[in-house]
């Protein structure tokens, strides 16, 4: 037998190991190869070719799984129902009565709870997918604006989401951990919470801009159901976290 190059030999050994693991004691001699389809010893059963797994071009190796949620709560929902302008919509966001936006990144790996929650949110708000780079930039801009200085574990404050004082919330879920910035009426009057309304407003706007540029997903099929607009939306004023 002629000696194989090291690389080819390693591949051959790896293939043999995979076959041995998948088939137990059976070896490749038990199978006949017809074309590109492996035929099992049982003539009634045919093993179809293994399709190569698609790699999302937006993925960056080692990036965490992110899900970012903006949700209008009591105050902003009242603005939708009884708008001052006479047109339905959340002030500073959009002319459409959208009350929730969920954004995931290319490396997102949803837990059963997240998948279920996304499915329930689909009729109420847009679910969008962005590249890992865009998500990392978004989260970095939140950090620079002071988001994490005021955000708290979601489980500790979610009981306040139904309060009539609550304006809206922004939640960042990263690899199973969840923190939320909750905006409420009156926070701007206290020294220790004075910055929260401005941070929330800027973060909310950044989420909407990114969402409008991104692919929309259908939760039931996990397929892209739309494309980004041909013309990018107008950027908000370059201030605060959007100045990057």
TORPABA-515618 format. One record per residue (C-alpha): residue number from 1; residue in three letters; x, y, z. Coordinates in steps of 0.1 Angstrom, whole numbers, plus 2048, in hexadecimal, padded with zeros to 3 digits. Example, Ala and Ser with C-alpha at 12.3 -4.5 7.8 and 13.67 -1.06 7.14 Angstrom:
BEGIN
{1, 'ala', {87B, 7D3, 84E}},
{2, 'ser', {889, 7F5, 847}},
***
This chain:
BEGIN
{1, 'unk', {800, 800, 800}},
{2, 'unk', {80D, 822, 7F7}},
{3, 'unk', {810, 83A, 814}},
{4, 'unk', {7F7, 856, 817}},
{5, 'unk', {7FF, 87B, 81F}},
{6, 'unk', {7F9, 883, 844}},
{7, 'unk', {7DB, 898, 83C}},
{8, 'unk', {7CA, 87E, 827}},
{9, 'unk', {7D2, 863, 841}},
{10, 'unk', {7C2, 879, 85D}},
{11, 'unk', {7A3, 87D, 848}},
{12, 'unk', {7A0, 858, 841}},
{13, 'unk', {7A4, 850, 866}},
{14, 'unk', {78A, 86A, 870}},
{15, 'unk', {772, 85C, 856}},
{16, 'unk', {777, 839, 863}},
{17, 'unk', {772, 844, 887}},
{18, 'unk', {751, 855, 87E}},
{19, 'unk', {744, 837, 86C}},
{20, 'unk', {74D, 820, 889}},
{21, 'unk', {73B, 837, 8A2}},
{22, 'unk', {71C, 83B, 88D}},
{23, 'unk', {718, 816, 884}},
{24, 'unk', {725, 804, 8A3}},
{25, 'unk', {736, 7E4, 899}},
{26, 'unk', {72C, 7E6, 874}},
{27, 'unk', {748, 7F1, 85C}},
{28, 'unk', {748, 801, 83A}},
{29, 'unk', {749, 7DE, 82A}},
{30, 'unk', {725, 7DA, 835}},
{31, 'unk', {71A, 7F6, 81E}},
{32, 'unk', {71A, 7F8, 7F8}},
{33, 'unk', {720, 819, 7E8}},
{34, 'unk', {70B, 821, 7CA}},
{35, 'unk', {713, 843, 7BB}},
{36, 'unk', {714, 85D, 7D7}},
{37, 'unk', {6FA, 84B, 7EC}},
{38, 'unk', {704, 833, 807}},
{39, 'unk', {6ED, 814, 806}},
{40, 'unk', {6E7, 802, 827}},
{41, 'unk', {6EA, 7DC, 828}},
{42, 'unk', {6C4, 7DC, 82B}},
{43, 'unk', {6B8, 7E2, 806}},
{44, 'unk', {698, 7F2, 812}},
{45, 'unk', {6AA, 80F, 824}},
{46, 'unk', {6BF, 829, 812}},
{47, 'unk', {6D4, 842, 825}},
{48, 'unk', {6D1, 864, 813}},
{49, 'unk', {6F0, 879, 80E}},
{50, 'unk', {6F9, 890, 82B}},
{51, 'unk', {6F3, 8B4, 823}},
{52, 'unk', {70E, 8CD, 82D}},
{53, 'unk', {702, 8E4, 849}},
{54, 'unk', {6FE, 907, 83E}},
{55, 'unk', {714, 920, 84F}},
{56, 'unk', {706, 942, 855}},
{57, 'unk', {71D, 95C, 846}},
{58, 'unk', {715, 974, 862}},
{59, 'unk', {724, 95D, 87D}},
{60, 'unk', {745, 965, 88E}},
{61, 'unk', {755, 948, 89F}},
{62, 'unk', {752, 949, 8C5}},
{63, 'unk', {736, 963, 8C6}},
{64, 'unk', {71D, 960, 8E1}},
{65, 'unk', {6F8, 959, 8DB}},
{66, 'unk', {6E5, 97A, 8DE}},
{67, 'unk', {6C0, 983, 8DF}},
{68, 'unk', {6B7, 9A8, 8E3}},
{69, 'unk', {693, 9B1, 8EB}},
{70, 'unk', {682, 9D3, 8EB}},
{71, 'unk', {65E, 9D3, 8F9}},
{72, 'unk', {646, 9F0, 8FD}},
{73, 'unk', {636, 9EE, 91F}},
{74, 'unk', {618, A00, 92E}},
{75, 'unk', {622, A25, 927}},
{76, 'unk', {62D, A1F, 903}},
{77, 'unk', {610, A08, 8FC}},
{78, 'unk', {5F9, A24, 907}},
{79, 'unk', {60B, A3A, 8ED}},
{80, 'unk', {601, A21, 8D3}},
{81, 'unk', {5DD, A1F, 8DD}},
{82, 'unk', {5D9, A45, 8E3}},
{83, 'unk', {5F4, A56, 8CE}},
{84, 'unk', {5F7, A7C, 8D1}},
{85, 'unk', {5FF, A7F, 8AC}},
{86, 'unk', {5E0, A6B, 8A2}},
{87, 'unk', {5F5, A51, 891}},
{88, 'unk', {5FB, A2F, 8A3}},
{89, 'unk', {61E, A28, 8AD}},
{90, 'unk', {638, A2A, 8C9}},
{91, 'unk', {646, A4D, 8CB}},
{92, 'unk', {66A, A4F, 8BE}},
{93, 'unk', {668, A2C, 8AF}},
{94, 'unk', {652, A27, 890}},
{95, 'unk', {631, A31, 881}},
{96, 'unk', {625, A0C, 883}},
{97, 'unk', {616, 9FE, 8A4}},
{98, 'unk', {633, 9E7, 8AA}},
{99, 'unk', {636, 9DF, 8CF}},
{100, 'unk', {652, 9C5, 8D0}},
{101, 'unk', {672, 9BF, 8BD}},
{102, 'unk', {689, 9A0, 8C2}},
{103, 'unk', {6AB, 99F, 8B2}},
{104, 'unk', {6C2, 980, 8B2}},
{105, 'unk', {6E5, 97C, 8A4}},
{106, 'unk', {6F2, 963, 88B}},
{107, 'unk', {701, 94E, 8A7}},
{108, 'unk', {6E1, 94D, 8BA}},
{109, 'unk', {6D9, 92B, 8C9}},
{110, 'unk', {6B6, 92E, 8D9}},
{111, 'unk', {6AD, 91B, 8F8}},
{112, 'unk', {68A, 909, 8F7}},
{113, 'unk', {67D, 927, 90C}},
{114, 'unk', {68B, 941, 8F4}},
{115, 'unk', {67D, 92E, 8D5}},
{116, 'unk', {65B, 92C, 8E5}},
{117, 'unk', {65C, 951, 8EF}},
{118, 'unk', {667, 95B, 8CC}},
{119, 'unk', {64A, 948, 8BD}},
{120, 'unk', {631, 958, 8D5}},
{121, 'unk', {63F, 97B, 8CC}},
{122, 'unk', {63D, 977, 8A7}},
{123, 'unk', {619, 983, 8A3}},
{124, 'unk', {621, 9A2, 8B9}},
{125, 'unk', {643, 9AD, 8AC}},
{126, 'unk', {65F, 9A9, 893}},
{127, 'unk', {67A, 98E, 898}},
{128, 'unk', {69A, 998, 886}},
{129, 'unk', {6BB, 987, 881}},
{130, 'unk', {6DC, 99B, 87F}},
{131, 'unk', {700, 991, 87A}},
{132, 'unk', {716, 98B, 898}},
{133, 'unk', {72A, 9AB, 88F}},
{134, 'unk', {70A, 9C0, 890}},
{135, 'unk', {6FF, 9B1, 8B1}},
{136, 'unk', {721, 9B6, 8C1}},
{137, 'unk', {721, 9DA, 8B5}},
{138, 'unk', {6FE, 9E0, 8C3}},
{139, 'unk', {707, 9D1, 8E5}},
{140, 'unk', {728, 9E4, 8E7}},
{141, 'unk', {715, A05, 8E0}},
{142, 'unk', {6FD, 9FC, 8FD}},
{143, 'unk', {71A, 9F7, 914}},
{144, 'unk', {72A, A18, 90A}},
{145, 'unk', {709, A2A, 910}},
{146, 'unk', {708, A1C, 934}},
{147, 'unk', {6ED, A01, 92E}},
{148, 'unk', {6FE, 9E8, 945}},
{149, 'unk', {702, A01, 961}},
{150, 'unk', {6DC, A02, 965}},
{151, 'unk', {6D1, 9E0, 957}},
{152, 'unk', {6C6, 9C6, 970}},
{153, 'unk', {6C0, 9A0, 96F}},
{154, 'unk', {69F, 99C, 95C}},
{155, 'unk', {691, 982, 975}},
{156, 'unk', {694, 99C, 991}},
{157, 'unk', {680, 9B8, 980}},
{158, 'unk', {668, 9A6, 967}},
{159, 'unk', {64C, 9AB, 981}},
{160, 'unk', {64E, 9D0, 97A}},
{161, 'unk', {647, 9CC, 955}},
{162, 'unk', {621, 9CE, 95B}},
{163, 'unk', {624, 9EE, 970}},
{164, 'unk', {611, A0D, 963}},
{165, 'unk', {631, A20, 968}},
{166, 'unk', {646, A0A, 950}},
{167, 'unk', {64E, A1A, 92F}},
{168, 'unk', {661, 9FE, 91E}},
{169, 'unk', {67D, 9E5, 923}},
{170, 'unk', {69C, 9DA, 910}},
{171, 'unk', {6A9, 9B7, 918}},
{172, 'unk', {6CA, 9A7, 90E}},
{173, 'unk', {6CC, 982, 910}},
{174, 'unk', {6EF, 973, 90C}},
{175, 'unk', {6F6, 94E, 90F}},
{176, 'unk', {6DB, 948, 928}},
{177, 'unk', {6E0, 968, 93C}},
{178, 'unk', {6C6, 984, 93A}},
{179, 'unk', {6C8, 9A9, 945}},
{180, 'unk', {6AE, 9C4, 940}},
{181, 'unk', {6AE, 9EA, 93F}},
{182, 'unk', {68B, 9F5, 94A}},
{183, 'unk', {67F, A18, 943}},
{184, 'unk', {664, A26, 95A}},
{185, 'unk', {653, A47, 960}},
{186, 'unk', {665, A5C, 97A}},
{187, 'unk', {688, A4E, 975}},
{188, 'unk', {695, A6E, 966}},
{189, 'unk', {68D, A81, 986}},
{190, 'unk', {6A4, A6D, 99D}},
{191, 'unk', {6C9, A72, 99D}},
{192, 'unk', {6D2, A4D, 99D}},
{193, 'unk', {6BB, A45, 980}},
{194, 'unk', {6BC, A65, 96C}},
{195, 'unk', {6D0, A55, 94F}},
{196, 'unk', {6B8, A38, 949}},
{197, 'unk', {69E, A49, 933}},
{198, 'unk', {6B8, A56, 91B}},
{199, 'unk', {6CB, A35, 919}},
{200, 'unk', {6AA, A22, 913}},
{201, 'unk', {69F, A3A, 8F8}},
{202, 'unk', {6C0, A38, 8E5}},
{203, 'unk', {6C2, A12, 8E8}},
{204, 'unk', {69E, A0F, 8DC}},
{205, 'unk', {6A5, A23, 8BE}},
{206, 'unk', {6C4, A10, 8B6}},
{207, 'unk', {6B1, 9EF, 8B8}},
{208, 'unk', {696, 9FB, 8A0}},
{209, 'unk', {6B0, A08, 887}},
{210, 'unk', {6C2, 9E7, 887}},
{211, 'unk', {6A2, 9D3, 885}},
{212, 'unk', {697, 9E7, 866}},
{213, 'unk', {6B7, 9DE, 855}},
{214, 'unk', {6B6, 9B9, 85D}},
{215, 'unk', {6A6, 999, 850}},
{216, 'unk', {685, 990, 85F}},
{217, 'unk', {680, 96D, 86B}},
{218, 'unk', {661, 956, 86D}},
{219, 'unk', {663, 945, 88E}},
{220, 'unk', {64E, 927, 883}},
{221, 'unk', {666, 91E, 867}},
{222, 'unk', {685, 930, 872}},
{223, 'unk', {689, 93D, 84F}},
{224, 'unk', {690, 960, 841}},
{225, 'unk', {66F, 96F, 837}},
{226, 'unk', {67C, 991, 82B}},
{227, 'unk', {69A, 9A5, 822}},
{228, 'unk', {6AA, 9C5, 82D}},
{229, 'unk', {69C, 9E4, 81C}},
{230, 'unk', {6AE, 9F0, 7FE}},
{231, 'unk', {6B2, A13, 80D}},
{232, 'unk', {6C0, A14, 830}},
{233, 'unk', {6AB, A26, 84A}},
{234, 'unk', {6B5, A48, 855}},
{235, 'unk', {6CE, A47, 871}},
{236, 'unk', {6C5, A57, 893}},
{237, 'unk', {6DA, A75, 89E}},
{238, 'unk', {6FE, A6B, 8A6}},
{239, 'unk', {6FC, A6F, 8CC}},
{240, 'unk', {701, A58, 8EA}},
{241, 'unk', {705, A34, 8E1}},
{242, 'unk', {6FE, A39, 8BC}},
{243, 'unk', {71D, A4F, 8B7}},
{244, 'unk', {733, A31, 8B1}},
***
